[in-house]
Each structure stands twice: as C-alpha cells, then as structure tokens.
Amino acid sequence: MGADDVGEVLKLLSKRRSFLASLYDEPKEKPELAADCEVARSTVGRAIRELEMAGLVVRGDEGFELTVPGRQVVDQFHRFEHAVDAICGMDEWLSTLPQPDLIPPAMFVDGEVTQADIHAPDKAMRETVDLVSTAKRVRGVSPAVHGAYVETFNERIQRHGLETELVFSADALTELATTYADYLGEDTDGVTLYQIDELPPLGLMLVDHDDGTTEASFGIYTENGVQVVVRNTNPNAVAWLREEFESYRDEATEIQV
C-alpha cells in the first residue's frame, strides 16, 4: 500500500466513522446500520461498498462485519485521533519547548493529559504527586524542585522504601540542597541523585507502581511551575522514557546524598 492509498484510507475512516463504530461492536445488516447511524438506506449502501473495496468490511454469516485488518486499522485510527487531539490541546505549552523533537508522538498515544488552568493552577502538579503516591520505584529527570514533590517523595522513601533515581539540573540540585536540606539528612537508602549542567523545561518520570504497572510521564515547566502533565502506560511510551532517562543519567554525575 502506497502513500496515496493510505491517504485514501484515512479519508474513508474519517468519512465513515459512524459505520465503523457501529460495526465494531457486532455485525449488522443494512437496516440495522441505517437505524444505528441515523442515515438513509442508500447512504448505507454507498458506505458499505466503499468499506468493502478498502478491505475494511466484509459480508459475514450474521451481517456486515469488520475484517481483521479493518478492526486493527480502526484501533490505530482511534489512537491517532486521540494523539492528535492531545497534541493540539497542548500547543500552547509544546510551543515553549526549545526543540520540536523533545517529546515523541508515542507519548501522546493513549496518554492522559492534565493541564493547569486559572481556576486550578496546581492541577498538573497534583497529578505528579498522585503519580508518585503509589510508586515503588521512580526514575526521573527534573529541571525544578517543588515542596509538594519533595514531601511526597520523602514520605514514600521513609515509609515504603521507595527506590529513587533522579537527575537534576545544577540549579535544581542547589535548591534541593539548600531549601530542603533537612530531607536529605534523613534515611536516604535507595536514593541516588545525579547532577547535569542544564536541562530543558521538561520533567520526565518513569514510575513502577505497587500493582506491577509501569507508567511514563512528562511535565512541561514555565516560570509558573509545571503547566501540563501527560501520563501513559503504553509500552512504546514506557520504552522511550526508559531510554531517555538512561541517556540523561549517563551524561550526569552522581552526587553523594
């Protein structure tokens, strides 16, 4: 299938989304499709012909149904739509990043987006606190330090033995060592800190939870703190963030706690 064919399929997926959604649940005959999609029988006929020609729909024993490739294409199309919607909804914050390739599309597929707003300026920050509150291991990269994060990490470290590896920018580490020095004086077994000269205004976290799931997360920072957080358990997102963390860690210097 060439690029032109893919383009035609994408157009068809968008044009006939209601029929595909109806057939996704179960096979249907044309009258059922007409009622479910609230269209005329003639429209159903045209839609079915187009979808059959594209190999997305076939006539089965119980009516028209999605083919195996059709179901897979619809699944991927829904993920694509979700990712595009997330990216467009975050354009204000993504535009603040110094490089366009700092966050790959994989982080938006199946991702959960939380943005700060005028009524809840700490909304994104609270999402990160929630992320850590059930963690048994955290690997992260941060250009900033916030009291709520420090307190949450400290609670998990002291009470639950949270295993922690964090890479901080030099300025953030200085803030941690001065403003929050008392926390560093407590039991820090299992805590490893690293310093790197500079970081983009982007925080990264890879979190292994108590229930066995692993979650990738990033947050975009401005002078007003973290403005948007995206959480994702998609394996591709987790794999990217693990590789990204290891890359930053390899460039950083370990600091004695």
Number of C-alpha atoms within 10 A of each C-alpha: 5 6 8 9 11 11 11 11 18 15 12 16 20 12 12 16 16 15 19 24 14 17 20 17 10 12 19 20 15 17 13 15 24 18 12 15 17 12 12 13 15 10 14 22 13 11 18 22 13 16 20 18 11 15 15 23 24 20 15 13 8 10 14 19 25 26 17 12 12 21 17 12 17 19 12 13 16 15 16 17 14 16 20 15 13 19 18 10 13 17 10 10 16 17 10 13 17 11 10 10 8 11 16 12 13 19 26 23 24 20 21 16 20 19 21 18 12 7 7 11 15 17 18 23 23 17 20 23 16 13 21 21 17 16 26 19 22 21 21 26 26 23 22 21 19 15 11 13 17 15 14 16 20 19 14 19 22 13 8 12 18 24 19 21 21 20 30 28 21 17 17 20 21 15 15 20 15 10 12 17 12 10 15 15 10 12 13 17 13 12 18 16 19 22 22 22 13 14 18 14 18 20 20 23 26 30 24 21 17 12 9 9 10 18 21 27 24 24 25 22 21 14 7 8 18 25 21 24 26 22 24 22 20 17 14 15 24 22 14 16 25 18 11 18 19 15 11 19 22 13 13 18 15 16 11 8 14
